[in-house]
Amino acid sequence: MKITDLLKRDTVLLSLSSTDKAGVIDELVNKLDTAGRLNDRRAFKEAIEKRESESSTGIGEGIAIPHAKTSAVDTPAIAFGRSQAGADYESLDGQPAHLFFMIAATEGANEAHLTTLSRLSTLLMDENFRQDLLNAESEDEIMAAVDAKERDKLGSDEEEESEASSAQAAGDSSTPRILAVTGCPTGIAHTYMAADALKDKAKELGVSIKVETNGSGGVKNRLTSEEIANAEAIIVASDTKIEMERFDGKPLLSTKVTDGIRKPEQLINQAVNGEFSKYRGSGRSSSSDEESASAGGGGGAKAVGNAIYRHLMNGVSNMLPFVIGGGILIAISFFWGINSADPESDQFNGFAQALNAIGGQYAFGLFVAVLAGFIGMSIADRPGFMPAMVGGFMATQGIPGSEDATAGFLGGIIAGFLGGYVALGVKKALSGLPQVLDGIKTILFYPVINILITGLLMYYVFITPIAFLNTALQDWITGLGTSNLVLLGILLGGMMAIDMGGPFNKAAFTVGVALIGQGIYAPHAAVMAGGMVPPLGIALAVTFFKNRFPKEQRSAGYTNYALGSFFITEGAIPFAASDPLRVIPSIVTGSAVAGGLAMLFNVELLAPHGGFLVFFLNAVQGGGVFLYFLAILIGSLVTMIMLAILKKPLEQSKNEVQDYKDSKEKKEAS
């Protein structure tokens, strides 16, 4: 498909009368509407203005490319407008704009349309082409200039692809020196303009580069694990969400997509000169793990494991706000009594019932479905979200007529992976359909087939056996003797401290929350105790053994009283990072002791979060508040004592270092 298939004589305005942004938008929208390309003029204009509110599409050099992808468009089209005098379009360079291309894409635009629309944006990077458009005297000359430039562009692209193929055939396996990623919210214009600007400038400077584009048609030219590992630096020029975790530890600059268009030379020079800082991620892996695994190299079972962990953690991370927010509301509702939400109880309170319903019935009722949905989305992007979320909701609701047949948390995890991989399979199965059906695939075929397959598999295959497994697990835990319960508490408490917010910590927390959903409350008491001890134990050590810590750590140590009190384990991370061999064993031991004692004291915790707040809200049952506080206190004291023993006074440490140096010098002298 060519640009002139979308840009026609009846959508060309050779002389715009407006001198400001609002007027230009009105004229171009009216041109598209009178040409019959829109089905809802007002909705299309609102979509254009919404895109402008995110950042001006007046990119400078006298160009503006207002664009929108919306159901208000009946037929994909381009409107061209020209102002010889110039119009104030709030361009990024502060100069008047003279050339305007308004891009109208349908909601379900197929890939051929999107590729053509994006190609236009790259043509405008050529100054000679812009001058030809300014000098054209008729609509036909505009069309001819566009057509000629597009043929030239397609020819150069084919030549570049041919050169790349020849290099690959010749065994040239060199990886690009610089990598880049571009993206914008709409993914039609700026994404590809920035990519072309970076590639052209890199070629001019003699720097090898590869650019990944995150546009409307999805990710193209995806960066591989090997390329990322070998790259000197990475440029991320994007105004939309990009997979960032894959760049952990690499020199990286994240900037606006318009900087990729307007400042490519500056960005490339900064990258080559080593002026970027190393990017630090949150510890999650990236989809490149999957990529390397599927490619069969450099990863194998480890890459597959990393991908599974990443998908699971994506679900858990998005689930946590529901658990924390809902859990604290549940805890607050207990202030009026443990049965305050029950209308038949003497403790009943209407406000408590509302809080319990919001936190328990609604927030907690959704968290398994949210977990599943974001696992599916991590695997297959948006097509995987809906079937996985529905499957997760099915897991909590069970099969109609079988009240006990609910798959719960474990069912939600399975639904997430099932929905995600079903979506990937369906996408692959339908990849051979004619391009004319590309638009209908995303809005009809994918959702219907994905939900049908995922739903039927959950209904007939997974829910019943998982429900049986949940019941067996519940019976096993409730049947454990005291010694085994204590061991379970030691394990869960220790896991909370071993990586302080990492995979072990999240796994233990997730198990505790899942068991609350099954009506088993003791394990989560061990989990919360284990999570509170690390910051509290460190705070105590800083208070009573100041000479073990440098001055800059002491103020952070005092802050840990507050962090620990609210069950924020991460307050211990700076101390563990600076001295892992002494701090980590100390906090893990203290947390394990606290978790084991909580189980020994038969403490039950009805709220999943809140720290010491739950002590005042009747959320601590079984052994009661005093014994639970005692378990946390003893664990914190164990951590404090171990730190005091393992960490020597700073002056003593300095003297030992000096003694070692003196001894070494004497040996060398002799």
VOGU-3710 file (C-alpha; in Angstrom, 3 decimals, decimal comma):
1> mkitdllkrd> 0,000/0,000/0,000  1,273/3,451/-0,951  0,876/6,768/0,859  -1,072/8,119/-2,121  -3,643/5,378/-1,520  -4,459/7,245/1,701  -3,658/10,826/0,668  -6,024/11,956/-2,081  -6,669/15,231/-3,887  -9,876/15,753/-1,890
11> tvllslsstd> -7,918/15,704/1,387  -5,308/18,295/0,351  -5,488/21,934/1,520  -2,899/24,036/-0,291  -3,557/27,180/1,721  -4,643/27,041/5,339  -6,246/30,212/6,642  -5,691/29,538/10,352  -2,728/30,948/12,222  -3,010/28,905/15,420
21> kagvidelvn> -3,129/25,253/16,477  -6,853/25,008/17,199  -7,726/26,531/13,835  -5,410/24,233/11,891  -6,877/21,168/13,602  -10,400/22,370/12,802  -9,607/22,896/9,107  -7,945/19,490/8,670  -10,654/17,642/10,596  -13,308/19,361/8,458
31> kldtagrlnd> -11,427/18,371/5,304  -11,418/14,707/6,320  -15,065/14,867/7,347  -16,308/16,492/4,122  -14,272/13,939/2,149  -16,268/11,180/3,872  -13,358/9,630/5,806  -14,921/10,067/9,289  -18,080/8,696/10,885  -17,907/10,938/13,963
41> rrafkeaiek> -16,234/14,295/13,442  -16,458/15,355/17,097  -15,024/12,103/18,463  -12,132/12,222/15,986  -11,306/15,807/16,914  -11,359/14,841/20,612  -8,927/11,992/19,877  -6,602/14,399/18,041  -6,729/16,893/20,927  -6,115/14,131/23,472
51> resesstgig> -2,932/13,149/21,621  -1,858/16,791/21,509  -2,385/17,093/25,272  0,247/14,377/25,824  2,869/16,256/23,806  2,737/18,526/20,808  2,960/16,785/17,431  4,585/19,932/16,110  8,008/18,304/15,986  9,918/21,296/14,647
61> egiaiphakt> 11,526/22,037/11,271  8,161/23,476/10,205  6,349/20,117/10,485  3,315/18,992/12,466  1,799/15,514/12,328  -1,420/15,437/14,369  -2,666/11,861/14,460  -5,199/9,584/16,116  -6,242/5,956/15,985  -9,950/5,746/16,784
71> savdtpaiaf> -13,254/4,117/15,856  -14,431/7,596/14,752  -12,480/7,005/11,515  -14,456/5,266/8,777  -11,651/4,943/6,224  -7,909/5,291/6,980  -6,735/8,546/5,457  -4,210/11,384/5,460  -5,087/15,071/5,185  -2,403/17,516/4,052
81> grsqagadye> -2,433/21,214/4,868  0,064/23,972/4,059  0,576/27,445/5,453  3,142/29,534/3,633  3,004/32,213/6,328  3,230/29,624/9,102  0,949/28,838/12,032  1,689/28,783/15,746  1,326/25,052/16,458  3,208/25,115/19,774
91> sldgqpahlf> 6,039/23,266/18,056  8,885/21,864/20,105  11,397/24,260/18,538  9,125/27,267/19,139  8,994/28,065/15,401  5,903/28,318/13,166  4,786/25,170/11,350  4,192/25,217/7,577  3,463/21,586/6,646  0,704/19,592/8,327
101> fmiaategan> -0,164/15,944/7,824  -3,185/14,783/9,819  -3,221/10,988/10,063  -6,554/9,242/10,656  -6,257/5,531/11,499  -9,153/3,203/12,254  -9,302/1,397/15,610  -8,709/-1,935/13,879  -6,302/-0,659/11,233  -4,450/-3,518/9,587
111> eahlttlsrl> -0,690/-3,705/9,466  -0,471/-2,539/5,855  -2,253/0,711/6,734  -0,122/1,306/9,827  3,120/0,646/7,930  2,112/3,119/5,241  1,121/5,794/7,735  4,385/5,401/9,624  6,362/5,577/6,369  5,012/9,080/5,732
121> stllmdenfr> 6,455/10,337/8,995  9,917/9,133/8,044  9,809/10,814/4,624  9,369/14,197/6,297  12,832/13,941/7,825  14,244/14,869/4,382  14,702/18,649/4,053  14,585/18,525/0,233  11,250/16,716/0,341  9,839/19,346/2,683
131> qdllnaesed> 10,978/22,072/0,285  9,302/20,284/-2,646  6,026/20,306/-0,719  6,366/24,012/0,050  7,060/24,812/-3,630  4,263/22,673/-5,107  1,641/24,751/-6,920  -1,211/22,247/-7,152  -2,728/19,176/-5,503  -1,302/17,042/-8,330
141> eimaavdake> 2,224/18,321/-7,654  1,820/17,477/-3,953  0,731/13,948/-4,868  3,591/13,567/-7,361  6,204/14,746/-4,832  4,931/12,299/-2,205  4,828/9,440/-4,706  8,360/10,091/-5,968  9,818/10,370/-2,473  8,065/7,185/-1,359
151> rdklgsdeee> 9,453/5,194/-4,299  12,916/6,479/-3,457  12,446/5,514/0,230  11,197/2,023/-0,581  14,154/1,498/-2,905  16,697/2,544/-0,262  15,009/0,340/2,333  15,224/-2,669/0,028  18,896/-1,885/-0,593  19,587/-1,753/3,164
161> eseassaqaa> 17,778/-5,058/3,695  19,758/-6,610/0,848  23,039/-5,393/2,347  22,049/-6,767/5,745  21,133/-10,129/4,227  24,414/-10,260/2,336  26,369/-9,490/5,493  24,517/-12,216/7,351  25,125/-14,715/4,539  28,800/-13,797/4,587
171> gdsstprila> 28,950/-14,690/8,258  29,124/-11,152/9,608  27,823/-11,746/13,139  28,960/-8,430/14,591  26,468/-6,888/16,968  25,480/-3,198/16,895  27,572/-0,871/19,000  24,549/1,189/20,096  20,974/0,003/20,625  17,866/2,167/20,689
181> vtgcptgiah> 14,156/1,779/21,400  11,502/4,224/20,199  7,794/4,477/20,996  4,948/6,956/21,322  1,394/6,615/22,722  -0,253/6,273/19,308  2,606/4,457/17,649  1,996/5,822/14,157  4,313/8,763/13,521  6,864/9,747/16,171
191> tymaadalkd> 7,956/6,150/16,811  9,255/5,733/13,277  10,493/9,278/12,813  12,730/8,881/15,849  13,929/5,490/14,629  14,851/6,839/11,189  16,509/9,945/12,622  18,714/7,826/14,878  19,591/5,369/12,113  20,398/8,096/9,582
201> kakelgvsik> 22,539/10,065/12,017  24,362/6,924/13,191  25,147/6,021/9,580  26,466/9,537/9,000  28,676/9,286/12,120  29,892/5,792/11,254  28,314/4,194/14,341  26,554/0,834/14,080  23,066/0,920/15,590  19,931/-1,186/15,814
211> vetngsggvk> 16,574/0,421/16,633  13,545/-1,407/18,036  10,200/0,282/17,335  7,174/-0,035/19,625  4,384/1,082/17,312  0,729/0,348/16,661  1,642/-2,832/14,836  3,525/-4,140/17,853  7,244/-4,469/18,531  9,371/-4,583/15,394
221> nrltseeian> 13,087/-5,278/15,051  13,150/-6,574/18,654  16,506/-6,404/20,422  17,919/-9,831/21,297  19,556/-10,900/24,545  22,933/-11,204/22,835  22,713/-7,729/21,311  21,788/-6,190/24,661  24,634/-8,009/26,409  27,216/-6,793/23,866
231> aeaiivasdt> 25,969/-3,227/23,343  28,034/-0,313/24,629  24,977/1,822/25,423  21,215/1,959/24,972  18,992/4,908/24,017  15,315/4,698/24,989  13,403/7,497/23,240  9,824/6,784/24,174  6,696/8,337/25,672  5,034/4,971/26,235
241> kiemerfdgk> 5,722/1,858/28,304  8,790/-0,109/27,238  10,212/-3,380/28,585  13,048/-1,960/30,671  14,140/-4,813/32,942  16,088/-6,470/30,126  18,491/-3,489/30,223  19,452/-3,950/33,878  23,111/-3,035/34,381  23,591/-1,463/30,924
251> pllstkvtdg> 24,529/2,197/30,309  21,198/3,753/29,321  19,530/7,093/28,716  15,743/7,314/28,803  14,315/10,384/27,097  11,311/11,689/25,138  10,581/10,319/21,692  10,860/13,844/20,294  14,500/13,978/21,417  15,122/11,003/19,162
261> irkpeqlinq> 13,722/13,058/16,287  15,339/16,398/17,077  18,572/15,459/18,880  19,809/12,187/17,360  23,410/13,364/17,022  23,567/14,505/20,641  22,138/11,202/21,892  24,499/9,090/19,793  27,552/11,113/20,806  26,598/10,792/24,475
271> avngefskyr> 26,251/7,041/24,026  29,603/6,687/22,252  31,388/8,871/24,811  30,163/6,787/27,735  28,032/9,546/29,283  25,091/7,301/30,217  24,469/5,964/33,722  23,865/2,267/34,337  20,200/1,354/34,473  19,057/-0,416/37,620
281> gsgrssssde> 15,864/-2,446/37,330  13,591/-3,867/40,008  14,973/-7,380/39,677  12,405/-8,701/37,224  13,598/-10,467/34,106  12,527/-9,539/30,603  10,954/-11,211/27,656  14,382/-11,636/26,157  14,679/-14,649/28,447  11,844/-16,258/26,569
291> esasaggggg> 13,370/-15,201/23,322  16,711/-16,827/24,022  14,998/-19,940/25,290  12,856/-20,265/22,201  15,866/-19,653/20,019  17,597/-22,515/21,709  20,703/-20,683/22,749  22,247/-18,973/25,703  19,519/-19,823/28,150  17,862/-23,220/28,013
301> akavgnaiyr> 16,082/-24,278/31,180  17,414/-21,247/33,072  15,903/-18,843/30,516  12,562/-20,649/30,650  12,642/-20,504/34,440  13,435/-16,788/34,354  10,521/-16,180/31,985  8,083/-18,117/34,175  9,267/-16,220/37,232  8,893/-12,884/35,414
311> hlmngvsnml> 5,340/-13,653/34,368  4,394/-14,781/37,872  5,954/-11,725/39,513  4,144/-9,442/37,065  0,898/-10,936/38,332  1,911/-10,751/41,983  3,113/-7,137/41,738  -0,177/-5,993/40,212  -2,153/-8,069/42,705  -0,488/-6,592/45,788
321> pfvigggili> -2,374/-3,235/45,825  -5,642/-5,167/46,008  -4,306/-7,328/48,847  -2,778/-4,453/50,809  -5,594/-1,950/50,318  -8,312/-4,519/50,858  -6,482/-6,161/53,743  -6,065/-2,944/55,708  -9,761/-2,114/55,254  -10,614/-5,587/56,560
331> aisffwgins> -8,329/-4,970/59,545  -9,960/-1,605/60,280  -13,401/-3,218/60,179  -12,358/-5,423/63,126  -12,057/-2,308/65,303  -15,760/-2,689/66,139  -15,354/-6,383/66,898  -14,316/-9,549/65,130  -17,928/-10,149/64,026  -18,810/-6,501/63,392
341> adpesdqfng> -19,667/-7,161/59,732  -22,202/-9,877/60,599  -25,775/-8,447/60,822  -26,781/-11,257/63,188  -24,020/-10,480/65,705  -24,325/-8,192/68,734  -21,100/-6,513/67,501  -22,669/-5,519/64,151  -21,787/-2,052/62,839  -22,948/-0,707/59,472
351> faqalnaigg> -19,709/1,145/58,686  -17,639/-1,909/59,644  -19,779/-3,996/57,314  -19,083/-1,523/54,477  -15,321/-1,614/55,092  -15,329/-5,403/55,276  -17,322/-5,639/52,048  -15,056/-3,207/50,168  -11,874/-4,883/51,369  -12,976/-8,503/51,558
361> qyafglfvav> -15,800/-9,050/49,126  -14,690/-6,666/46,385  -10,901/-6,107/46,585  -10,146/-9,637/47,786  -12,753/-10,990/45,398  -10,777/-9,539/42,501  -7,154/-10,172/43,424  -6,936/-13,725/42,039  -8,465/-12,581/38,735  -6,047/-9,621/38,624
371> lagfigmsia> -3,127/-11,959/39,352  -4,163/-14,216/36,481  -4,857/-11,339/34,099  -1,433/-9,756/34,506  0,329/-13,114/34,213  -1,470/-13,565/30,899  -0,638/-10,025/29,826  3,035/-10,550/30,624  3,039/-13,598/28,341  0,946/-12,418/25,387
381> drpgfmpamv> 0,451/-8,665/25,923  -3,146/-7,383/25,729  -4,622/-10,427/23,900  -3,611/-12,564/26,902  -5,103/-10,278/29,557  -8,820/-10,928/29,090  -8,872/-14,753/28,816  -6,452/-15,097/31,722  -8,468/-12,719/33,913  -11,719/-14,524/33,117
391> ggfmatqgip> -10,008/-17,836/33,894  -8,798/-16,431/37,227  -12,304/-15,239/38,061  -13,629/-18,709/37,208  -11,063/-20,183/39,617  -12,534/-18,185/42,521  -16,168/-18,737/41,537  -15,905/-22,446/40,794  -18,322/-24,554/38,810  -22,005/-23,596/39,178
401> gsedatagfl> -23,792/-25,994/41,499  -20,577/-27,095/43,225  -19,947/-24,583/46,011  -16,800/-26,306/47,261  -15,271/-26,722/43,790  -13,246/-23,492/43,736  -9,673/-23,539/42,500  -8,626/-20,432/44,444  -5,176/-18,896/44,286  -3,456/-21,886/42,678
411> ggiiagflgg> -6,183/-21,998/40,053  -5,596/-18,317/39,351  -1,909/-18,936/38,659  -2,745/-21,777/36,283  -5,422/-19,651/34,579  -2,877/-16,861/34,049  -0,376/-19,080/32,275  -3,130/-20,925/30,418  -4,763/-17,744/29,122  -1,429/-16,232/28,101
421> yvalgvkkal> -0,146/-19,223/26,183  -3,541/-19,901/24,595  -3,451/-16,311/23,288  0,030/-16,856/21,865  -1,086/-20,090/20,222  -4,182/-18,511/18,692  -2,140/-15,604/17,372  0,274/-18,014/15,716  -2,552/-20,157/14,325  -4,246/-17,145/12,723
431> sglpqvldgi> -1,036/-15,579/11,391  -1,652/-17,062/7,962  -4,991/-15,321/7,403  -5,182/-12,739/4,580  -4,025/-9,233/5,528  -7,507/-7,883/4,841  -8,637/-9,671/8,040  -5,889/-8,191/10,260  -8,213/-5,547/11,710  -10,986/-7,989/12,576
441> ktilfypvin> -8,564/-10,477/14,147  -7,784/-8,248/17,122  -11,335/-7,110/17,844  -13,241/-10,346/17,114  -11,242/-13,513/16,482  -8,683/-13,181/19,286  -11,060/-12,398/22,181  -13,710/-14,950/21,208  -11,354/-17,855/20,528  -9,074/-17,063/23,488
451> ilitgllmyy> -11,872/-16,906/26,050  -13,579/-19,981/24,577  -10,506/-22,203/24,794  -9,310/-20,895/28,182  -12,794/-21,026/29,690  -13,549/-24,548/28,514  -10,200/-25,878/29,738  -10,683/-24,263/33,149  -14,285/-25,520/33,397  -13,768/-29,114/32,298
461> vfitpiafln> -10,096/-29,822/33,035  -8,581/-27,697/35,799  -11,067/-26,357/38,358  -12,221/-29,640/39,890  -8,803/-31,297/40,423  -7,270/-28,052/41,722  -10,202/-27,661/44,123  -9,506/-31,187/45,372  -5,814/-30,317/45,797  -6,712/-27,141/47,734
471> talqdwitgl> -8,936/-29,121/50,079  -6,190/-31,704/50,626  -3,651/-28,920/51,357  -6,043/-27,290/53,805  -6,622/-30,597/55,595  -2,865/-31,256/55,724  -2,031/-27,872/57,292  -4,858/-28,024/59,827  -3,738/-31,535/60,724  -0,106/-30,614/61,378
481> gtsnlvllgi> 1,197/-31,167/64,881  2,824/-28,391/66,895  6,396/-29,264/65,893  5,564/-29,269/62,188  3,669/-25,989/62,503  6,706/-24,418/64,149  8,921/-25,656/61,309  6,498/-24,146/58,797  6,645/-20,848/60,712  10,471/-20,922/60,747
491> llggmmaidm> 10,509/-21,531/56,989  8,026/-18,770/56,136  9,616/-16,267/58,541  13,110/-16,909/57,204  11,943/-16,588/53,581  10,591/-13,111/54,330  14,072/-11,921/55,310  16,354/-13,771/52,929  15,892/-11,311/50,048  13,686/-8,557/51,583
501> ggpfnkaaft> 11,133/-7,975/48,838  12,623/-10,373/46,299  11,254/-13,681/45,009  11,565/-15,601/48,319  9,876/-12,776/50,214  7,035/-12,514/47,685  6,605/-16,290/47,573  6,171/-16,498/51,357  3,781/-13,531/51,382  1,761/-15,033/48,536
511> vgvaligqgi> 1,444/-18,362/50,363  0,221/-16,563/53,496  -2,389/-14,570/51,582  -3,558/-17,663/49,691  -4,055/-19,552/52,970  -6,065/-16,651/54,411  -8,362/-17,155/51,452  -8,720/-20,786/52,517  -9,608/-19,778/56,073  -6,187/-20,722/57,523
521> yaphaavmag> -4,801/-17,707/59,401  -1,773/-18,896/61,401  0,837/-19,092/58,582  0,359/-15,432/57,664  1,043/-14,441/61,265  4,480/-16,041/60,797  4,868/-14,259/57,460  4,157/-10,794/58,866  6,354/-11,390/61,922  9,194/-12,490/59,652
531> gmvpplgial> 8,771/-9,391/57,492  8,738/-6,945/60,403  11,826/-8,281/62,195  14,622/-7,229/59,752  14,038/-3,446/59,927  13,101/-3,554/63,628  16,139/-5,650/64,564  18,454/-3,313/62,643  16,832/-0,269/64,269  17,476/-1,767/67,709
541> avtffknrfp> 21,075/-2,567/66,795  21,679/0,992/65,577  20,140/2,354/68,793  22,064/0,225/71,300  25,264/-0,534/69,354  25,950/2,720/67,519  29,656/2,027/67,229  28,949/-0,858/64,807  27,495/1,467/62,169  28,937/4,454/60,269
551> keqrsagytn> 27,274/7,795/60,872  25,458/7,850/57,517  23,681/4,555/58,364  22,431/5,608/61,781  19,681/7,982/60,623  18,462/5,318/58,188  18,539/2,846/61,069  16,188/4,950/63,159  13,806/5,234/60,199  13,535/1,446/60,271
561> yalgsffite> 11,417/1,663/63,438  8,627/3,150/61,324  9,229/0,888/58,336  9,250/-2,261/60,430  6,161/-1,194/62,350  4,236/-0,992/59,082  5,546/-4,312/57,710  7,931/-2,772/55,145  10,819/-5,243/55,047  12,741/-3,291/52,381
571> gaipfaasdp> 14,100/-0,891/55,029  16,771/-3,500/55,749  18,082/-3,602/52,164  20,747/-0,803/52,410  22,285/-2,478/55,467  22,263/-5,929/53,876  23,761/-4,549/50,668  26,657/-2,867/52,491  27,511/-5,879/54,683  25,680/-8,995/53,414
581> lrvipsivtg> 27,809/-11,634/55,157  26,909/-10,291/58,605  23,508/-8,676/58,114  21,678/-11,343/56,106  22,372/-14,248/58,527  21,329/-11,984/61,416  17,991/-10,927/59,946  17,128/-14,373/58,551  17,757/-15,974/61,942  15,687/-13,349/63,771
591> savagglaml> 12,824/-13,644/61,281  12,849/-17,439/61,454  12,698/-17,294/65,257  9,788/-14,827/65,144  7,902/-16,955/62,584  8,424/-20,149/64,560  7,312/-18,526/67,828  4,196/-17,058/66,193  3,175/-20,569/65,152  4,164/-22,023/68,542
601> fnvellaphg> 1,984/-19,427/70,287  -0,910/-20,346/67,948  -1,289/-16,763/66,724  -3,766/-16,214/63,907  -3,756/-13,108/61,690  -6,989/-12,257/59,909  -5,609/-9,282/57,929  -2,870/-9,681/55,271  -1,132/-6,355/55,906  -0,815/-3,501/58,351
611> gflvfflnav> 2,061/-4,224/60,735  1,416/-3,128/64,316  -1,805/-1,471/63,121  -3,522/-4,879/63,245  -2,741/-5,117/66,987  -5,337/-2,440/67,706  -8,039/-3,704/65,349  -8,895/-7,152/66,705  -7,210/-8,754/63,684  -4,856/-10,851/65,872
621> qgggvflyfl> -6,630/-13,928/67,177  -5,652/-17,285/68,678  -2,668/-16,700/70,934  -3,497/-12,999/71,069  -1,744/-9,662/70,733  0,691/-10,018/73,633  2,192/-13,322/72,483  2,394/-12,073/68,894  4,194/-8,927/70,029  6,499/-11,113/72,129
631> ailigslvtm> 7,357/-13,282/69,102  8,268/-10,208/67,027  10,223/-8,656/69,909  12,250/-11,830/70,544  13,028/-12,177/66,822  14,122/-8,529/66,648  16,348/-8,958/69,717  17,945/-12,045/68,166  18,770/-9,976/65,073  20,134/-7,134/67,228
641> imlailkkpl> 22,362/-9,471/69,293  23,725/-11,250/66,228  24,563/-7,925/64,570  26,300/-6,764/67,743  28,407/-9,943/67,785  29,163/-10,219/64,071  29,783/-6,518/63,407  32,820/-5,316/65,317  33,161/-1,724/66,583  34,371/0,557/63,824
651> eqsknevqdy> 37,527/1,669/65,678  38,449/-1,944/66,354  37,908/-2,792/62,702  40,215/0,081/61,671  42,891/-1,067/64,129  42,699/-4,640/62,807  43,143/-3,375/59,254  46,138/-1,261/60,340  47,653/-4,243/62,234  47,311/-6,349/59,106
661> kdskekkeas> 49,021/-3,682/56,989  51,860/-3,314/59,526  52,338/-7,085/59,666  52,434/-7,307/55,895  55,021/-4,509/55,662  57,247/-6,232/58,247  57,143/-9,501/56,294  58,060/-7,703/53,071  60,907/-5,866/54,825  62,362/-9,098/56,195
//
